[in-house]
Amino acid sequence: MTPAPLPSLSALPTAPRSSQTALLDALFEPSPAMHALALPLLAHPPPPSSLAALVLSVQGALMTLAANADYDPARRDMLEDVLGAHPRLGAANAGLSEESRREQAAMEAAAAVGPPPGEDERRREADELARLNAEYERAFPGMRYVVFVNGRPRADIMRDMRKRIERADIEEERLEAIRAMCAIALDRGRKLGIE
C-alpha cells in the first residue's frame, strides 16, 4: 500500500484524514493516541501558518495532557502512548520508521569519530544502552526515553539518560520528553521540506 501523500500546511483542514495522519506519523511517529489528540487540531481552519506553529499547537496539547497526568489516568495513558511511540534508542531497525532509522544512524555516525570501534566495543555500547533503556523504564513506568539526538554520539546520549534517571522526577521527565519529541518533529519537518 502506498503511503498517503503529505499535504501542504495550507491544505491541512481540507486534506483527507489519511494525509493528515501521514503528516503526523512522519513528524511524530505513528500513534493512534497522537492521532486522537492532534487530528482535531488539523481539521479546522485556519491552517497552521508554519511548521513551527503546527508543532507548537501539538506541544500545547501534549503539555495539557502532562499537566493533568497525575490526576487523570486516561490522560496519563494517552500521553504515555504518544511518548511510547518513539522507539528505544539502539532498537533493532526492523520496527523503526524511516525517520527513526536515519536518526539512529546519525547517532552511530557521530560515535564514529576517531578509529572505528571494534565489534566488542559496539556490543558493550549496545548492551549498556539496552540496560539504560530498561533502567529508565523501571524509573519511569509507562515512559520511553525520548531525546533529540541531533548528531550527538551515543556516549553523550547515555550520559543524558543517566542524568534523567538520577533526577527521578516524573513530571519533569514528561515535559522533557515532550520538548524532545517536538524538537524531533521540527527537524523531521524541515528535512521533509514542510515549511
PEGI-V37181 format. One record per residue. N is the residue number from 1. RES is the residue in one small letter. PHI is phi in radians with two decimals (* if undefined). D_FIRST is the distance of its C-alpha to the first C-alpha in Angstrom with 1 decimal. Layout:
n;res;phi;d_first
N;RES;PHI;D_FIRST
N;RES;PHI;D_FIRST
//
This chain:
n;res;phi;d_first
1;m;*;0.0
2;t;-1.33;3.8
3;p;-1.15;6.4
4;a;-1.12;9.1
5;p;-1.18;12.0
6;l;-1.39;15.0
7;p;-1.37;17.8
8;s;-1.24;21.4
9;l;-1.06;23.8
10;s;-1.16;25.8
11;a;-1.62;22.9
12;l;-0.93;22.0
13;p;-1.06;24.0
14;t;-1.86;22.5
15;a;-1.21;18.9
16;p;-1.02;16.3
17;r;-0.96;16.1
18;s;-1.10;12.4
19;s;-1.27;13.7
20;q;-1.08;16.7
21;t;-1.11;14.9
22;a;-1.06;12.9
23;l;-1.14;16.3
24;l;-1.04;18.0
25;d;-1.09;15.6
26;a;-1.18;16.2
27;l;-1.44;19.9
28;f;-2.03;20.7
29;e;1.68;18.2
30;p;-1.06;15.9
31;s;-2.83;18.4
32;p;-0.99;18.8
33;a;-1.15;22.5
34;m;-1.12;21.8
35;h;-1.05;19.8
36;a;-1.08;22.8
37;l;-1.33;25.2
38;a;-1.72;23.8
39;l;-1.00;21.8
40;p;-1.06;25.3
41;l;-1.22;26.5
42;l;-1.53;23.9
43;a;-1.47;24.2
44;h;-2.12;27.8
45;p;-1.15;29.6
46;p;-1.36;30.9
47;p;-1.22;27.9
48;p;-1.06;28.6
49;s;-1.35;30.8
50;s;-2.82;29.3
51;l;-1.02;27.0
52;a;-1.05;30.0
53;a;-1.13;30.6
54;l;-1.08;27.1
55;v;-1.13;27.4
56;l;-1.10;31.0
57;s;-1.11;30.0
58;v;-1.14;27.6
59;q;-1.05;30.3
60;g;-1.06;32.9
61;a;-1.14;30.9
62;l;-1.17;30.4
63;m;-1.12;34.2
64;t;-1.11;35.1
65;l;-1.03;33.2
66;a;-1.10;35.1
67;a;-1.12;38.4
68;n;-1.86;38.1
69;a;-1.09;36.5
70;d;-1.34;39.9
71;y;-1.90;40.8
72;d;-2.29;37.7
73;p;-1.00;35.7
74;a;-1.15;32.7
75;r;-1.20;32.5
76;r;-1.07;33.1
77;d;-1.07;30.3
78;m;-1.11;27.9
79;l;-1.08;29.0
80;e;-1.12;28.8
81;d;-1.14;25.2
82;v;-1.14;24.3
83;l;-1.16;26.4
84;g;-1.27;25.2
85;a;-1.22;21.5
86;h;-1.26;22.8
87;p;-1.26;23.0
88;r;-1.11;26.4
89;l;-1.11;27.9
90;g;1.47;27.9
91;a;-1.13;25.0
92;a;-1.05;23.3
93;n;-1.12;20.4
94;a;-0.99;18.0
95;g;-1.70;17.3
96;l;-1.54;17.6
97;s;-1.23;15.5
98;e;-1.02;15.8
99;e;-1.10;18.5
100;s;-1.14;20.4
101;r;-1.04;20.3
102;r;-1.12;22.0
103;e;-1.15;24.4
104;q;-1.21;25.5
105;a;-1.13;25.9
106;a;-1.13;28.2
107;m;-1.13;30.2
108;e;-1.10;30.7
109;a;-1.13;31.7
110;a;-1.12;34.2
111;a;-1.35;35.8
112;a;-1.50;36.3
113;v;-1.22;39.4
114;g;1.54;42.3
115;p;-1.15;42.3
116;p;-1.09;39.0
117;p;-1.19;39.2
118;g;-1.32;39.8
119;e;-1.02;37.6
120;d;-1.11;40.0
121;e;-1.13;39.8
122;r;-1.06;36.0
123;r;-1.13;36.1
124;r;-1.07;38.7
125;e;-1.09;36.7
126;a;-1.09;33.6
127;d;-1.13;35.8
128;e;-1.14;37.5
129;l;-1.12;34.2
130;a;-1.10;33.1
131;r;-1.11;36.6
132;l;-1.15;36.4
133;n;-1.00;33.0
134;a;-1.14;34.6
135;e;-1.11;37.8
136;y;-1.04;36.0
137;e;-1.22;34.2
138;r;-1.28;37.5
139;a;-1.19;39.2
140;f;-2.24;36.6
141;p;-0.95;35.2
142;g;1.51;31.8
143;m;-1.78;31.3
144;r;-2.23;29.3
145;y;-1.14;31.0
146;v;-2.16;29.3
147;v;-2.55;30.8
148;f;-1.47;30.0
149;v;-1.10;30.6
150;n;0.88;31.0
151;g;1.39;32.0
152;r;-1.34;34.6
153;p;-1.27;35.4
154;r;-0.94;34.8
155;a;-1.03;38.6
156;d;-1.15;38.5
157;i;-1.13;35.6
158;m;-1.16;37.3
159;r;-1.09;40.5
160;d;-1.10;38.7
161;m;-1.03;37.3
162;r;-1.06;40.8
163;k;-1.03;42.3
164;r;-1.22;39.9
165;i;-1.13;40.5
166;e;-1.15;44.2
167;r;-1.08;44.2
168;a;0.94;43.1
169;d;-2.14;42.4
170;i;-1.08;39.4
171;e;-1.12;39.7
172;e;-1.15;39.8
173;e;-1.13;37.0
174;r;-1.04;34.7
175;l;-1.13;35.7
176;e;-1.12;35.3
177;a;-1.14;31.8
178;i;-1.11;30.8
179;r;-1.05;32.5
180;a;-1.13;30.7
181;m;-1.05;27.2
182;c;-1.29;28.0
183;a;-1.11;29.4
184;i;-1.08;26.2
185;a;-1.07;24.2
186;l;-1.08;26.7
187;d;-1.10;26.4
188;r;-1.08;22.6
189;g;-1.04;22.7
190;r;-1.09;25.4
191;k;-1.16;23.5
192;l;-1.50;20.5
193;g;1.40;23.1
194;i;-1.51;23.2
195;e;-2.23;26.8
//
